[in-house]
Amino acid sequence: MTSHVYTREKRLTRKMKELLFIGVLVAMRANCEHTKPHIQATLGRGAEKEDILDVIELALLPSGVVT
């Protein structure tokens, strides 16, 4: 399942999948030890820090940070 859905590139690049994964983890309020490797993987695939920050900020809204 992991290789078919997560690591194999189809329509979404691995960088985009990592960014989405970070957003989901933030929305789920996952701990830093789970999120940090995905941030590093995203940076290693050409994402900029600002891209990651945008995803984190976007994920904060549905995660209930406002309440």
C-alpha positions in Angstrom: 0.0 0.0 0.0 2.7 2.4 1.0 4.7 2.0 -2.2 1.6 2.1 -4.4 0.1 5.2 -2.8 2.9 7.1 -1.1 6.2 6.6 -2.7 5.3 5.9 -6.4 4.7 9.0 -8.4 1.6 9.1 -10.5 -0.2 12.4 -11.0 1.1 14.0 -7.8 4.9 14.4 -7.4 6.5 13.1 -4.2 7.1 16.7 -3.1 3.4 17.4 -3.4 2.5 14.3 -1.5 4.9 15.2 1.3 3.3 18.7 1.5 -0.2 17.1 1.7 1.1 14.7 4.3 2.4 17.6 6.4 -1.0 19.3 6.2 -2.8 16.2 7.3 -0.4 15.6 10.2 -0.8 19.2 11.4 -4.6 19.0 11.1 -4.5 15.7 13.1 -2.2 17.4 15.7 0.5 14.8 15.2 3.6 15.1 17.3 6.8 16.7 16.0 8.6 13.4 15.7 6.1 12.2 13.1 6.0 15.5 11.2 9.7 16.4 11.1 10.8 13.6 8.7 8.2 14.7 6.2 9.3 18.3 6.4 12.9 17.2 5.8 11.8 14.9 2.9 9.8 17.9 1.4 12.8 20.2 1.6 15.0 17.4 0.0 12.6 17.4 -2.9 12.9 21.1 -3.7 10.2 22.7 -1.5 11.0 26.0 0.1 10.4 26.7 3.8 7.7 29.1 2.8 5.8 26.3 0.9 5.8 24.3 4.1 4.7 27.2 6.2 1.8 27.9 3.8 0.6 24.3 4.2 0.9 24.4 8.0 -1.0 27.7 8.2 -3.7 26.3 5.9 -4.0 23.2 8.0 -4.4 25.1 11.2 -7.9 26.3 10.3 -9.7 22.9 10.0 -7.7 21.5 12.9 -9.5 23.8 15.3 -6.7 26.1 16.2 -9.1 29.1 16.1 -11.3 27.7 18.9 
